[in-house]
């Protein structure tokens, strides 16, 4: 029997690199999975809830929609994210609003709506995709880093506040992961993504940057009963590469 047999999960950013890997893993181990992203074409799931996480009503309504359609909500994976690059003098008002809306406000709204549903059912698990940069700031991405630090802090607060209701809230904090988010960063700078990743691989003690499945495995662990005593943790997954 799979680890997630009988469980219902909601994954945001489900069409992205890490999101797709999480959906595939949860489904392969028995969960019924609702997916949220702007476009969810071609994702094998049990419920598609397309929308824009900048829309407060969309975020507020997602957990209830999952409960109505799939009969509950046991696992919430707040994984969607955007990255805004450049130092603060290069950051526009739009960059600020986008970063905070997707990386902070959406998880806030989703947690706020999901927790009463989970509490009523006797428990649940929330896993947020933060970043190692939310724990140890790196250079030239102040908006992104600030938003991931806020998400890390929200994780710690909720992990403490809701443990008594059987709801575990944790975060995975990856360093570099081979996904469209990372690859477009190279492309925007006019660099070949494959060459950029080859170079990054040499900077990681374990020998390569993370593949999405290596992050999905940790997310699934945190969502599973094997992590039943883990609450409010920020789990760094970095192949031993320090932030710098
Ligand atoms: P990705 O770009 O492949 O996936 C992000 C997904 O979020 C996309 O499918 C995108 O459509 C969705 N999304 C963005 N804005 C949205 C909006 N307004 N409404 C609905 N959906 C929206 O990137 P990824 O690397 O898979 O990122 C997943 C998470 O991992 C993010 O939170 C990211 O910050 C985090 N992360 C990534 C890395 C990395 O190196 N790739 C490192 C640390 C943390």
Boltz pocket constraint, residues with backbone or C-beta under 6 A from the ligand:
constraints:
  - pocket:
      binder: B
      contacts: [[A, 12], [A, 13], [A, 14], [A, 15], [A, 16], [A, 17], [A, 18], [A, 19], [A, 36], [A, 37], [A, 38], [A, 39], [A, 51], [A, 52], [A, 53], [A, 54], [A, 78], [A, 79], [A, 80], [A, 81], [A, 82], [A, 83], [A, 102], [A, 129], [A, 130], [A, 131], [A, 132], [A, 173], [A, 174], [A, 175], [A, 176], [A, 177], [A, 178], [A, 179], [A, 180], [A, 181], [A, 182]]
      max_distance: 6.0
